[in-house]
Amino acid sequence: MLQDIGVSHADNAPQAPSPQLDPAAMRARYRDAGLDESDLAADPFEQFEHWFAQAVDSGLHEPNAMVLATADAAGRPSSRTVLLKRFDRRGFVFFTNYGSRKGRDIEANPLVSLLFPWHGIARQVIVSGTAERTGRDETAAYFRTRPHGSQLGAWASEQSSRVASRAELDQLYAELADRYPEGVDVPAPSQWGGYRVVPDAVEFWQGRENRLHDRLRYVRAGAGWAVERLCP
């Protein structure tokens, strides 16, 4: 027989969040202007360049930030924010430690997704494609443009691996700073480099009133691209 310990069922009931913190009460109003097929560029790269320029001009913080979604060989997904560092008609490039979780996932399963969450202008771009390593020349050229501290950080961090403490990480960085002071060339680590996501589909999402958003997606069709409209 259960003992009565003087706690009512009401005491165990979940407390309603304040209106400011209630996700179900949060509403965003989207604009009237939308995205029509006649507005699109001939290919997704030109269209992305157009929208990216507008995102930059709007003053969004880090418009090159994108959510990279990967899955390992067993299909377990993971996601994280990375920074776009280059794009052209070959694809979208970011850099990372190849031994990181994302790097291990890509080596096992190169199919990935990128999401640019430009909430401030009610837009998203979603890229689906295949990630492939950039050449070492391209990696080295980009590495030389990084700030000195970021170059040392690439050496200090075995990304996604366990570290005993922050002090241990800081000590390793300090040792590298002694070895490679400002003004000394820092070589690109062999375990660090770029990935280029070669798209097979790119979706442009424009927020609209009443949640009837515009979603236009480019899909590879032979040597060109077909455009399809998706329900919101």
Buried (B, 14 or more C-beta within 10 A) or exposed (E): EEEEEEEEEEEEEEEEEEEEEEEEEEEEEBEEEBBEEEEBBEBBBEBBEBBBEBBEEEEBEEBBBBBBBBBBEEEEEEBBEBEBBBBEEBBBBBBBBBBBBBBBBBBEBBBBBBBBBBEEBBBBBBBBBBBBBBEEEBBBEBBEEBEBEEBBBBBBBBBBEEEEEEEEBEEBBEEBBEEBEEEEEBEBBEBBBBBBBBBBBBBBBBBBEEEEBBBBBBBBEEEEBEBEEEEE
